[in-house]
Amino acid sequence: MRNAHSWGTNAPQIALYYARPAPNGQETCRAFSCHDVPFPLMAVHPDPLSGKRLDSWKEIAAFFGRAERTVKRWEIERGLPVHRMPGGGRSAVFAYTAELSEWLKGRAEELENDDAGSGEADVQRDVQAPPATSAPAVTFDRRPLSRLAAWLVPLVLAAGFIIFLWAGHGQSRVKALADRQPASIRSLAVLPLQNLSNDVNQEYFVDGMTDELITDLAQIRELKVVSKTSIMQYKGTRTALPQIGRELGVDAVIEGSVLRSGDRVRITAQLIRTATDRHVWADSYEGDLKDVFSLQARVAEAITTQVKLNVTAEESGRLHRVRAMNRDAFDLYLHGRYAWNQRNYDGFTKAVEYFNRAVEKDPGFALAYSGLADCYTLLALYGSPADSPADAKAAAEKALHLDDTLAEAHTSLAAAKVLHDWDWQGAEQEFQRAIELNPNLAQAHHWYGNLLLGPEGRHDEAIAELQRAQELDPLSLIVNADVGFAYYLAGRYDLAFSAYQKVLAANPDFLPVHYYLWHYYQQTGQYDLWLKESVENYRLLGNPRGARVLEGLAAQGGFRAAMEEMAKPRSDKLVSSGPGCYTSANASVMLGRNATALNALEDCYKHAPIELIYVKVDPAWVSLRREPRFQNLLSRMHLQ
């Protein structure tokens, strides 16, 4: 493996041919070598990871045989893979012929039509046309004056600066210059890496590389690294970097690309300050697929060097640790992570299949077991069968047995200890270990606050952890909604409602926030709105019939009739696929039927839905807290 800037002269060359009719009717050809080629574009590239570096817009434009303004527009509108020189402005660029050639695949006709539509086909010829003749200009010899200026100007400037200091203004000027020095970089986001293979089937691999780079950088305690959930919302967009910096609250971003050809991989990365859109560093790395973890670590190490962080010996050791890898297992793992990141039930079930196939290929592949644990944990949160927490626990324990430094596996084990064992102390130890290993893992902070601190009644700590998760994953709807739920459990209803409204503004159909509003309206006595949210929950759960039944009951007998329906035991429910035992208990309490509510909570204890962990602190159960059966339930859950 070697730096891509030192490929050497023996690398296979890429020839790109661009033929355009000349005025005399003959085709002209601009290329590294010229032959008879089809009109208008043809690319020949024996090895997509080889190629020449082009160091200016002029060279890039010549490569395509187009005007500079055309290729500049292609970068903005079509994602032409152009890189910025470190410390340079927007015009200090470079590109690789291999990447340009890969980008060109399948775009020949599109770009030719683009020329025809924009009227830019003649721009190149205009640029190359000789200037019109004009009368000769009168000239005189300026050399004596130039020599005089060369001596005089520095003397004048030096004298002026001395007078400036003598006048007492120098100190403030020097301070002003110091104040304009770039601030240190303490937060960044790795934007979705660009897939240069022109093969949509490689998206899973490129997204996986983005994920792995985030994971590597997130281990550095001094650096705030934004979660993948938030950065993926910028995939395929051309949002201005200063705007991204404001939205994510980061000092800098990493932009880059991945090119995979068979078992060879090249990663190109650039570090850019968001406030000034100024490039700080850029480099490329090439290696075999089997060395991809080492490749990722080199990129991460270079970034930490550029932002001048103090990396501890433990963090450095984790960064340089090279994992053994079976290529087929790793490929299946990346497919699994790609499915998992869809964050829905179908995605989780597909991911389970991929991760299981990965561990069949490589039984010692800890990351795949960690992926399984993540899937089973989230399937439990999505209402999957009750054995999901047990499966999550087994998978997380297997992953940690193979590699006890995986923060994600510690997080999944912590959640399983809560949902399966009611082991709050053991879960807290796992959450804290996860955060120690990866202080930037938003999921660890999120679940620590939402699944443990909140249910235990440690509200200030819960809100602090969720706010930290919000900093790391600012665009995550579920994190923002759960911040509101933490306020609700703490009795800070105004702040809860404000948080819910922000989530609704981003996505009016986000189910969890409607479920939280259902609780909020109950506690604030707004029963008409409570009923409206009940109907909305049925609709978003995919049960329009249930929504119509509730609306019909409400039309006949008001919200009390809807409460009667929702309070029925699950087996007697008129409406299927709706809210379960926890909702039945809640509606029973609203009707003043405490015994029925306790029966429903006992049913919940058997099925262990996620909502039950809040039974100690949910204000819905105030009227039950002195009941011996309720106290006994808390005791069995180790929450007394």
Sequence and secondary structure as in RCSB ss.txt:
>XXXX:A:sequence
MRNAHSWGTNAPQIALYYARPAPNGQETCRAFSCHDVPFPLMAVHPDPLSGKRLDSWKEIAAFFGRAERTVKRWE
IERGLPVHRMPGGGRSAVFAYTAELSEWLKGRAEELENDDAGSGEADVQRDVQAPPATSAPAVTFDRRPLSRLAA
WLVPLVLAAGFIIFLWAGHGQSRVKALADRQPASIRSLAVLPLQNLSNDVNQEYFVDGMTDELITDLAQIRELKV
VSKTSIMQYKGTRTALPQIGRELGVDAVIEGSVLRSGDRVRITAQLIRTATDRHVWADSYEGDLKDVFSLQARVA
EAITTQVKLNVTAEESGRLHRVRAMNRDAFDLYLHGRYAWNQRNYDGFTKAVEYFNRAVEKDPGFALAYSGLADC
YTLLALYGSPADSPADAKAAAEKALHLDDTLAEAHTSLAAAKVLHDWDWQGAEQEFQRAIELNPNLAQAHHWYGN
LLLGPEGRHDEAIAELQRAQELDPLSLIVNADVGFAYYLAGRYDLAFSAYQKVLAANPDFLPVHYYLWHYYQQTG
QYDLWLKESVENYRLLGNPRGARVLEGLAAQGGFRAAMEEMAKPRSDKLVSSGPGCYTSANASVMLGRNATALNA
LEDCYKHAPIELIYVKVDPAWVSLRREPRFQNLLSRMHLQ
>XXXX:A:secstr
 EEGGG  TTS   EEEEEEE TTS EEEESSS     SSEEEE S TT   EE SHHHHHHHHTS HHHHHHHH
HHH    EE TT  TT EEEEHHHHHHHHTT HHHHHHHHHHHT TTHHHHHHS             HHHHHHHH
HHHHHHHHHHHHHHHHTT HHHHHHHHHHTS     EEEE   EETT  GGGHHHHHHHHHHHHHHHHT TTSEE
  HHHHGGGTT    HHHHHHHHT SEEEEEEEEEETTEEEEEEEEEETTTTEEEEEEEEEEEGGGHHHHHHHHH
HHHHHHTT    HHHHHHHH      HHHHHHHHHHHHHHTT SHHHHHHHHHHHHHHHHH TT HHHHHHHHHH
HHHHHHTT  TTHHHHHHHHHHHHHHH TT HHHHHHHHHHHHHHH  HHHHHHHHHHHHHH TT HHHHHHIII
IIITTTT HHHHHHHHHHHHHHSTT HHHHHHHHHHHHHTT HHHHHHHHHHHHHH TT HHHHHHHHHHHHHTT
 HHHHHHHHHHHHHHTT HHHHHHHHHHHHHHHHHHHHHHHHS GGG SSSSS  HHHHHHHHHHTT HHHHHHH
HHHHHHH  GGGGGTTT GGGGGGTT HHHHHHHHHTT  
